[in-house]
Amino acid sequence: MCGIVGYIGHRDAAGLLLNGLRRLEYRGYDSAGIAVLNGGLKMFKQKGSVDELRRSLHDAGNPLNGATIGIGHTRWATHGDPSDRNAHPHVSSDGRIALIHNGIIENYPAIKKELISKGVHFSSDTDSEVLVHLIESIWSDNPGMALEAAVRSALYHVEGAYGLCVISEREPDSIVVARKGSPLVIGIGEGEYYIASDAAPIVEHTKKVVYLADGEMAVVTRNDGFAIKTIENIAREKHVSELEFELAEIEKGGFEHFMLKEIFEQPKVLQDVMRGRVRLDEGQVRLGGIEDYLDRLKLSSRVIICACGTSWHAGLIGEYLIEEFARIPVEVDYASEFRYRNPVITRDDVVIVISQSGETADTLAALRLAREKGALVMGICNVVGSTIARETLCGIYTHAGPEVGVASTKAFTAQVTVLYLLALTLGKGRTMSRNELKLYLKELNGIPEKVERILKQNDLILEIAKNYKDAGNFLYLGRGYNFPVALEGALKLKEISYIHAEGYPAAEMKHGPIALIDQDMPVIFIATRDNSYAKVLSNIEEVRSRKGKVIAIANHGDDEIGRLADHVIYIPPASAPVTPLLSVIPLQLLSYHIATLRGCNVDRPRNLAKSVTVE
Ligand code: M6R
């Protein structure tokens, strides 16, 4: 949710931290702040973006420059409104300890009450501030204690989730970090160390990283490197991982927004998903991450897919694909519902969790519950080394590269492609011959080029968007494989343009939503030529006869639809199971253009964060 950075080394910390915060801003962007140690503790924080923080620091004469150790934070508000006082870092009453925190301290009211009774004054409305006062209180009762021990002792009192960094004047050469529920990575440079919520701020400095696991702490020091222990004080040996992406992948590369860049990356992403996995000539799919569990996967009595948001929409398409290709029954659940409804799970079930970030709190909790109940838990994740990727027994990476735009685009098509390959793999030898498999793979192999052709219509889609930028509502309708695409189109529009939008199965329209149709209601129909095409045409007629505006996504060569719809965006024909990979592209572009025409910040929509690591 929030973004955390830390630096200790020989270079100017403030500049590095500001740069790091900029790369993490997609995680939260309502306020930002930095604290450094340079003779004493110095801190600067305020409501607003990292750029605004940079400008304010500049106007103030860069008071934090010159330090070689510091921590920084960009916030997504949970407790307390976005404001200067609620921005992190939080500082102890004596001004000598600073702390940044990502997560939620659930029992903060009780801790706060106790601290207030001891005379502690609070300067913010956040849950996080209790931590710094608790550390100070423990430290003043035990003056000989190391900072690490004081933090550990404070964490014993805390319920909830945290990724945190603490610095203090009393130990000017170390940063103490801890993790439970909120991710943290340590980057290992030449005589310098970086700490961050994810690898984005680290990759330009070093590719060597260590991921902290839940329940681990580290003390990162200038001269002695870092030592990792559990919160219970047991030493841990950690494996140093190599980052697999380049800096260029997290830069805009000439596009106005990350979202647009990521939409346009999709032909390449889809090829990357298939690379090394698909052998067209032999009709083979090789998914290394699940190979050892393939027999058990094929024998499962049921597949349950758990995810949130866009990943959940991909999961719905996965349901259609796995049932069609492998004939295994599939259920798709919101991870947030699954985790609390005491679901029936048996050892014969396979639970697939899907997550771009690999850090979504609800999805992670669903995974842990399924694992506890003995199901085989498999992950489909984009972020390599993420918590979900590490905690699942087996899995498939989507290889979409870093997705920075808060609205998920390329991660979605990569997830659908992975699910397609998985469904074929499960179906092979069960319900599907090698020749059938070859045909399906061939079809998939042609998709990147078809996506490329749709992207060429970007200018046309912009023109269509101009007609609808002031609409107050939208309906998205589709059937079969295009029903989840309708949901995804509606989510994309609402999250970045703030226009109310709903997705429905087209046939459901007459059971209620039709009451909404009038001349002010644009309706997007995904009307590709599949077995429900004729029925969708009837739905279009129903909307037209109530004066609704119709935008249709249809196949090239479909002249009939041109007569019925106000606007048509044509996509190349394809069989139904691969159609979502095509039909979603115009919807992504339409949302993007409507949002930018309305002056919205598409990469950082209000109230949202890229990675939802709190409930
Ligand atoms: O990282 P995840 O895939 O687990 O994230 C799930 C949702 O939070 C995410 O898809 C969200 O709905 C996006 N903003 C959609 O664009």
Residues whose N, C-alpha, C, O or C-beta is under 5 A from the ligand:
A	BS01	M6R	C308 G309 T310 S311 I354 S355 Q356 S357 G358 T360 V406 A407 S408 K610 V612
